[in-house]
Amino acid sequence: MSAGPDGVPGPPSCDLQRLLLVVTGSISAADAPFWVTWLRESYPDLELRVVLTPTAAGFVSPAALSARLAAPVAPDRWSDDGRAVHVEWQRWAQAILVFPATLDYLSRFAAGLAGTPSLLAAQCTEAPVVLAPALPPGGVRCHAFRRAVELLGSRENVAVAPTRWGVSLTDGEPTDGVPALLPDLLVLAERLRRPSDSVVASLGRGL
C-alpha cells in the first residue's frame, strides 16, 4: 500500500552499476513506473533490469514499465526455452531491490523458498538484497511479518526497510504499512556493500 511517491528526497550516493528491481503484487506496484524513471534520471550510468511477478502485472502493466525502462520487463517465471534466468540475474546484479515486497513474497524469502526465478536468485546471491514491505492493515504487528523480519535479520546481505505511515490506496485510511521510498533502499544496499563504513542494522533491521 502506498500514498504515492511524494516527498522524494534527493538521490543518495550510489556506486552500483547493475541493479535488479523486483516488483511484486501490491497496489504499490503502481508506483514502479515513477521509480524506474527516477532511477534512470538520477543515475544515467546505472544498468537497470526489472522483474515483474504475475500478481504485480495486475497493478502495473509490463508495457508501462517497459516504456519507462526503454527495455523489456522480465516476467518472474521459468523460461520456456530452458534458460537459467535465475543464474543470469544472480551473477549480473550488484544489488537486488524488492519494491514493493508483499507479505507473501517476504515470508517465502525468509523461509528459504525459491519457487520463482527472482526468489532463487535472491536466495543464492551474495549481493545485497533489500526489501520494502508493503503491508495491509495490521500487517506490521502480525506474527508472520515479525517472524520473517527476525529470520532475515540473521542474513548478512539482507535488509528489510522499515515501513512508513501514510494513506492506504485500498481503503483511504491511515496505515503504517506503506513501503519505504526507493532512495532509502539504495542507502541500505550501499551500507550492506560496505558494512565497515556504517552500522547496517540501525535502519534495515530496526523493526
Order of alpha helices (4+ residues) and beta strands (2+ residues): beta-alpha-beta-alpha-beta-alpha-beta-alpha-alpha-beta-alpha-beta-beta-beta-alpha-alpha
